[in-house]
């Protein structure tokens, strides 16, 4: 099957706990709203976001033969989204995300799978060879897919999340991708220059939450993309906003728009995601993105 976007790694289950404040007060008991759980995590957000934007998307990952893994497989069946999995006894990744009344979050991430985990490369090889674009999440096992991705006739992206510009774990991903997404939360001033100097990236998108994002195109001056305000969708939960940004950026870039216009689309999609509670519960569609883009334009 030909795919527009194939995602390697990054599906799990999020449990969302809405708390009165972050950091939490030092008390023994805090009463909270009903606790909910969702299929989530970064790779899922990109795959689902691309799917809702009209692309042929699919995902490959390592999950567990457990209730969380069953929930993931059932959802992908319902969505008719291609899912390729390897089962591992460590189980399906999970996260408990604390969300305050302003939508800010603190994620307690349970990666579960052991460092150095390796899987049969057939998990990704066939789809990498038939995809227009491959997005590689920073799962340790996905590191082994990078050589196959480089050998394929496709473009490549990754999201380094809160990389500090120094941690060696992220560097293979940073230097392989054509498009690098990264949070500014821990990013030093020289990190973007390092990516350009040591890798093949044509663009680095530094996402800065309420401050918008910064578009760095190789050999050009960086541009600031302001955060988008959607008055009819006030911020209630920032979970999944970065993944929504990535999905819309990739979808519009694959449509042939400029880097800048792709970043604006990402900003709209990220703002849209913040207007719904939970993780990836209401990502923007292609039709709604077109409407919002015309409004902002």
ZAMARGU-4260 file (C-alpha; in steps of 0.2 Angstrom, whole numbers, plus 5000, padded with zeros to 4 digits):
<rodrens>
0) 5000/5000/5000 | 5007/5017/4995 | 5007/5029/5010 | 5009/5048/5011 | 5015/5048/5029
5) 5022/5033/5038 | 5026/5035/5057 | 5038/5024/5066 | 5036/5023/5085 | 5026/5032/5098
10) 5009/5026/5102 | 5003/5022/5120 | 4989/5026/5132 | 4988/5043/5141 | 4979/5045/5158
15) 4973/5063/5160 | 4971/5070/5178 | 4965/5088/5179 | 4973/5096/5194 | 4969/5112/5203
20) 4987/5119/5201 | 5004/5115/5195 | 5015/5112/5205 | 5004/5102/5216 | 5001/5108/5234
25) 5010/5097/5247 | 4994/5089/5254 | 4989/5071/5257 | 4973/5071/5246 | 4968/5081/5231
30) 4950/5080/5224 | 4950/5080/5205 | 4938/5079/5191 | 4935/5061/5183 | 4951/5053/5177
35) 4950/5049/5159 | 4962/5039/5148 | 4965/5040/5129 | 4975/5032/5115 | 4989/5045/5113
40) 5008/5048/5113 | 5018/5057/5099 | 5018/5045/5085 | 4999/5042/5086 | 4996/5061/5086
45) 5005/5063/5070 | 4998/5048/5061 | 4980/5052/5067 | 4982/5071/5063 | 4988/5067/5045
50) 4974/5054/5043 | 4961/5068/5048 | 4969/5080/5036 | 4966/5068/5021 | 4983/5059/5020
55) 4986/5041/5018 | 4994/5037/5035 | 5000/5022/5045 | 5011/5018/5060 | 5023/5004/5066
60) 5027/5002/5084 | 5031/4990/5098 | 5017/4988/5110 | 5012/4975/5123 | 5000/4960/5123
65) 4990/4969/5136 | 4973/4979/5138 | 4982/4995/5132 | 4989/4986/5117 | 4972/4979/5113
70) 4964/4996/5115 | 4976/5003/5102 | 4973/4989/5089 | 4955/4991/5091 | 4955/5010/5088
75) 4966/5008/5073 | 4954/4995/5066 | 4940/5006/5069 | 4949/5021/5060 | 4955/5009/5046
80) 4972/5016/5049 | 4986/5004/5045 | 4995/4998/5060 | 5010/4986/5061 | 5015/4980/5078
85) 5028/4970/5087 | 5023/4963/5104 | 5035/4964/5119 | 5033/4958/5136 | 5037/4974/5144
90) 5020/4981/5139 | 5013/4996/5131 | 5020/5013/5135 | 5009/5024/5146 | 5009/5042/5153
95) 5000/5050/5167 | 4998/5069/5162 | 4993/5081/5175 | 4984/5096/5168 | 4980/5113/5177
100) 4965/5124/5174 | 4976/5134/5161 | 4979/5119/5151 | 4997/5117/5156 | 5003/5099/5158
105) 5016/5089/5167 | 5019/5072/5160 | 5024/5057/5170 | 5030/5045/5156 | 5032/5027/5158
110) 5042/5021/5143 | 5042/5003/5150 | 5052/4995/5136 | 5071/4992/5140 | 5085/5003/5133
115) 5093/4994/5118 | 5077/4986/5113 | 5079/4979/5095 | 5065/4972/5084 | 5064/4963/5067
120) 5066/4977/5054 | 5052/4970/5043 | 5041/4980/5055 | 5045/4995/5045 | 5054/4991/5029
125) 5040/4987/5017 | 5031/5003/5021 | 5046/5014/5021 | 5050/5008/5004 | 5032/5014/4998
130) 5030/5030/5008 | 5032/5048/5002 | 5037/5054/5019 | 5043/5045/5035 | 5041/5052/5052
135) 5053/5044/5065 | 5049/5046/5083 | 5063/5045/5096 | 5060/5028/5102 | 5076/5018/5104
140) 5071/5004/5093 | 5067/5016/5079 | 5085/5021/5078 | 5088/5005/5068 | 5076/5011/5055
145) 5086/5027/5051 | 5097/5018/5039 | 5082/5011/5029 | 5074/5028/5029 | 5089/5036/5022
150) 5090/5023/5008 | 5072/5025/5003 | 5066/5038/4991 | 5057/5049/5004 | 5058/5064/5015
155) 5061/5062/5034 | 5056/5071/5049 | 5058/5069/5068 | 5052/5077/5084 | 5066/5079/5097
160) 5054/5086/5110 | 5062/5094/5125 | 5080/5090/5119 | 5094/5100/5128 | 5105/5101/5113
165) 5118/5090/5122 | 5110/5073/5125 | 5118/5061/5113 | 5102/5050/5113 | 5094/5062/5101
170) 5108/5066/5089 | 5105/5051/5077 | 5088/5057/5074 | 5093/5075/5073 | 5106/5072/5060
175) 5096/5060/5049 | 5080/5071/5047 | 5076/5083/5033 | 5063/5092/5044 | 5067/5093/5063
180) 5054/5098/5076 | 5060/5102/5093 | 5053/5111/5109 | 5062/5127/5115 | 5059/5122/5133
185) 5077/5116/5136 | 5085/5121/5119 | 5101/5131/5120 | 5105/5145/5108 | 5118/5135/5098
190) 5107/5119/5095 | 5099/5124/5079 | 5116/5128/5071 | 5123/5112/5077 | 5109/5102/5068
195) 5112/5112/5052 | 5131/5109/5054 | 5130/5091/5058 | 5115/5084/5049 | 5105/5085/5033
200) 5090/5096/5039 | 5083/5108/5027 | 5072/5116/5041 | 5071/5116/5060 | 5055/5121/5068
205) 5057/5126/5086 | 5040/5126/5095 | 5038/5138/5109 | 5020/5135/5116 | 5011/5151/5119
210) 5026/5161/5111 | 5022/5152/5095 | 5036/5144/5085 | 5052/5149/5076 | 5055/5143/5058
215) 5074/5140/5054 | 5077/5137/5036 | 5094/5132/5031 | 5104/5148/5025 | 5090/5159/5029
220) 5086/5171/5043 | 5074/5163/5056 | 5056/5168/5056 | 5044/5169/5071 | 5027/5162/5069
225) 5015/5169/5082 | 5004/5158/5091 | 4986/5157/5084 | 4971/5163/5095 | 4955/5154/5091
230) 4942/5164/5102 | 4929/5150/5100 | 4941/5137/5106 | 4950/5143/5122 | 4964/5133/5129
235) 4959/5119/5140 | 4972/5106/5138 | 4989/5107/5129 | 4991/5088/5127 | 4995/5084/5109
240) 4996/5102/5103 | 5014/5099/5096 | 5009/5083/5087 | 4995/5092/5079 | 5007/5105/5073
245) 5018/5092/5066 | 5004/5084/5057 | 4997/5099/5049 | 5015/5105/5044 | 5019/5089/5035
250) 5002/5088/5027 | 5003/5106/5020 | 5021/5104/5015 | 5017/5088/5005 | 5004/5098/4997
255) 5018/5109/4990 | 5016/5125/5001 | 5031/5135/5007 | 5039/5131/5023 | 5031/5147/5031
260) 5014/5142/5026 | 5016/5125/5032 | 5021/5132/5049 | 5006/5144/5050 | 4995/5128/5046
265) 5004/5119/5061 | 5001/5134/5072 | 4982/5133/5068 | 4981/5115/5071 | 4991/5116/5087
270) 4979/5130/5094 | 4964/5119/5088 | 4970/5104/5098 | 4972/5115/5114 | 4953/5118/5113
275) 4948/5100/5118 | 4951/5090/5134 | 4962/5075/5133 | 4975/5069/5121 | 4971/5069/5102
280) 4952/5069/5105 | 4948/5082/5092 | 4961/5086/5080 | 4958/5098/5065 | 4952/5091/5049
285) 4957/5097/5032 | 4941/5106/5029 | 4942/5116/5046 | 4960/5120/5043 | 4956/5127/5026
290) 4942/5138/5034 | 4954/5144/5048 | 4968/5147/5036 | 4957/5158/5025 | 4951/5168/5041
295) 4968/5171/5046 | 4974/5175/5029
</rodrens>
